[in-house]
């Protein structure tokens, strides 16, 4: 059984999943697992937009996802 204190699951659209598989094979010398590819991409974006050294980054990070307060208000899937 998965240790839920260390791992979480996410659902992806099939199109996104296929793009992720393509990204995991970009470097012909090194093929990453899908979870390794996700870790790499998230860590790169986190370093660019969320680290304390970036003052305007958080605003830019949220706009990168096209978040708007009116469309997402009250629709959280977080428990």
Secondary structure, 3 states (H helix, E strand, C coil): CCCCCCCCCCCCCHHHHHHHHHHHCCCCCCCCCHHHHHHHHHHHHHHHHCCCCCCCHHHHHHHHCCCCHHHHCCCCCCC
